[in-house]
Amino acid sequence: MKNGVFLTLGIVLFASFAAQAGHHETDKEQVVIGMGLSMDGESKPLYAGSASLMTIWQEWVEAHNDRDFDKIAAMNGDEFTVMLPNGQRVVGSDEHRALLEGWVAEANTTWEILWMIPNKTENADGEMEEWLSSGNMLTMTDAKGIVSREFHQVDMQFVDGKPTSGYVSSMENIPAP
């Protein structure tokens, strides 16, 4: 009986040390979650990114819903730029703010995050870039009370924890629930 207790205790201790050693080794390895193609067609691994980007994205989207344009501008990176589905390029926080203020006034837009995938990949210079891909449902209500919805997929690059450069694609006329 006594030997069984010591044996069980020994196995538990050994397993905990082995699990801890394995945990440290896993931290050093990057988890490949997919692949991406560079502009010249070169295939590069896409790695799991930092979960902290999801928290930043949630706060950024919440600031959109709260109409806190000062907070959005403060969260944006210094070189903020985004390409919209219609090909319009928004450059800088001032232009971003003007676009949002007009859009909100016209359509009372709200944003709902449906999914997020933080990721990172190596750029052409061999440096790692952090990105967050997200699916977002936008609900817009015009002055006549007509509700429309759009699904937006956003791929946003983060530099120093700030949304800096992104691309938006959309699917319009999503039926309201």
Secondary structure, DSSP 8 states (H G I E B T S, - for coil): -HHHHHHHHHHHHHHHHHHHHHHHHHHHS--EEEEEE-TT--EEEEEE--THHHHHHHHHHHHHHTT-HHHHHHHS-TT-EEE-TTS-EEESHHHHHHHHHHHHHHH--EEEEEEEEEEEEE-TTS-EEEEEEEEEEEEEE-TT--EEEEEEEEEEEEETTEEEEEEEEEE------
